[in-house]
Amino acid sequence: MNISIDEIKENLAFAAGIMRRLPAVRVQGYNCSWPKFCMDEDDLRNEGDIWLMPLPEEITIMENILSWLEFTSFENRRIIWLRSCGMGWKRIADRTHRSRSGLIRIYNNGLKDICETLNLPTNEKKTTLTVHSIRLRV
C-alpha cells in the first residue's frame, strides 16, 4: 500500500474533524436538568449544520490515523496536528514562536517522515516506531 502526502493530509484532517465531534469532557456528578429531545425528519432537513456523534468505526479509524503521528518527532507532531485542525500558519507561528517558513519546513519534513514510514514493508515499521519512541524518551 503506497500512500501519498496528500492522502496523509486528508486523513489527518478527517481525524481532526472526528475529534471535534467527540463530546466535551465534563466533571462527573453534574447533570443537566433540561430534558433531552429528539428531532424528527422534518427538523433534521430544516437544520443547516447538525452536530452528530461520531460512529465507533469512525473513532477507530481516527485512532489508527493518530497513531501515524508517532512516526515523527514531538516537534513535528505538534505542528502537523495544529495544521490538521485547520489552524493558519500565522496562529501556529504565534503559538510556537517560530517563523512561518520554518514551520512549513518542519511540517513538510514531518509529513515526509510519516509517508516514508507508512510505505515501508510491514516488518520494518515496528523497528522504526521503536526508534522514534526511544528518541522521544531521551
C-alpha positions as CSV (number, residue, x, y, z in Angstrom):
1,M,0.0,0.0,0.0
2,N,1.6,3.3,-1.1
3,I,0.1,6.4,0.5
4,S,0.9,9.9,-0.7
5,I,1.5,13.0,1.4
6,D,-1.8,14.5,0.1
7,E,-3.7,11.4,1.4
8,I,-2.0,11.7,4.7
9,K,-3.1,15.4,4.9
10,E,-6.7,14.4,4.1
11,N,-6.7,11.6,6.6
12,L,-5.3,13.8,9.4
13,A,-8.0,16.5,8.6
14,F,-10.6,13.7,8.8
15,A,-9.2,12.6,12.2
16,A,-9.3,16.2,13.4
17,G,-13.0,16.5,12.3
18,I,-13.9,13.3,14.2
19,M,-12.1,14.6,17.3
20,R,-14.1,17.9,17.0
21,R,-17.3,15.9,17.0
22,L,-16.5,14.0,20.2
23,P,-18.4,15.1,23.3
24,A,-16.7,17.6,25.7
25,V,-15.1,16.2,28.8
26,R,-17.3,17.2,31.8
27,V,-17.0,17.0,35.5
28,Q,-18.5,13.8,36.9
29,G,-21.6,14.2,39.1
30,Y,-23.1,17.3,37.4
31,N,-26.2,16.7,35.3
32,C,-28.3,19.0,33.1
33,S,-31.9,19.3,34.3
34,W,-33.2,20.1,30.8
35,P,-34.9,17.2,29.2
36,K,-33.3,15.6,26.1
37,F,-35.4,15.9,23.0
38,C,-35.5,14.1,19.7
39,M,-35.7,15.7,16.3
40,D,-38.0,14.2,13.6
41,E,-37.0,14.1,9.9
42,D,-38.6,17.5,9.1
43,D,-36.5,19.1,11.8
44,L,-33.3,17.4,10.6
45,R,-34.0,18.6,7.0
46,N,-34.5,22.2,8.1
47,E,-31.4,22.4,10.2
48,G,-28.3,23.6,8.5
49,D,-25.3,22.2,10.4
50,I,-26.1,19.5,12.9
51,W,-23.6,18.1,15.5
52,L,-23.6,14.4,15.3
53,M,-21.7,12.0,17.5
54,P,-19.0,10.0,15.5
55,L,-19.7,6.4,14.9
56,P,-17.5,3.8,16.7
57,E,-16.0,2.8,13.3
58,E,-15.0,6.5,12.7
59,I,-13.4,6.6,16.2
60,T,-11.4,3.5,15.4
61,I,-10.2,5.0,12.1
62,M,-9.3,8.2,13.9
63,E,-7.2,6.3,16.4
64,N,-5.4,4.5,13.7
65,I,-4.7,7.7,11.8
66,L,-3.5,9.4,15.0
67,S,-1.0,6.6,15.6
68,W,0.8,7.7,12.4
69,L,2.0,10.8,14.3
70,E,4.3,8.5,16.3
71,F,6.4,8.1,13.2
72,T,7.8,11.7,13.6
73,S,9.3,13.8,16.3
74,F,7.3,15.6,19.0
75,E,8.0,19.0,17.5
76,N,6.8,17.9,14.0
77,R,3.8,16.1,15.6
78,R,2.6,19.2,17.3
79,I,2.8,21.4,14.2
80,I,1.3,18.7,11.9
81,W,-1.7,18.3,14.3
82,L,-2.3,22.1,14.7
83,R,-2.3,22.4,10.9
84,S,-4.6,19.4,10.5
85,C,-7.1,21.1,12.8
86,G,-7.3,23.9,10.4
87,M,-5.2,26.5,12.2
88,G,-3.5,29.0,10.0
89,W,0.3,29.5,9.8
90,K,0.1,32.9,11.5
91,R,-1.6,31.5,14.6
92,I,0.8,28.5,14.7
93,A,3.7,30.9,14.4
94,D,2.4,33.0,17.3
95,R,1.8,29.9,19.4
96,T,5.2,28.2,18.8
97,H,7.4,31.4,18.4
98,R,8.8,30.2,15.0
99,S,8.8,31.7,11.6
100,R,6.2,30.7,9.0
101,S,8.9,29.4,6.6
102,G,10.4,27.3,9.4
103,L,7.1,25.9,10.3
104,I,6.3,24.9,6.7
105,R,9.7,23.2,6.5
106,I,9.1,21.3,9.8
107,Y,5.5,20.4,8.6
108,N,6.7,19.1,5.3
109,N,9.6,17.1,6.9
110,G,7.2,15.6,9.4
111,L,4.7,14.5,6.7
112,K,7.6,13.1,4.7
113,D,8.7,11.0,7.7
114,I,5.2,9.7,8.1
115,C,4.9,8.9,4.4
116,E,8.2,7.1,4.3
117,T,7.4,5.0,7.4
118,L,3.9,4.1,6.1
119,N,5.3,3.0,2.8
120,L,7.9,0.7,4.4
121,P,7.3,-3.1,4.4
122,T,5.4,-4.3,7.5
123,N,8.3,-5.8,9.3
124,E,10.4,-2.6,9.1
125,K,7.6,-0.4,10.5
126,K,7.9,-1.8,14.1
127,T,11.6,-1.1,14.3
128,T,11.1,2.5,13.1
129,L,8.3,3.0,15.7
130,T,10.6,1.7,18.4
131,V,13.5,4.0,17.3
132,H,11.1,7.0,17.5
133,S,9.7,6.1,20.9
134,I,13.2,5.7,22.3
135,R,14.2,9.0,20.8
136,L,11.3,10.7,22.4
137,R,12.0,9.3,25.9
138,V,15.6,10.6,25.9
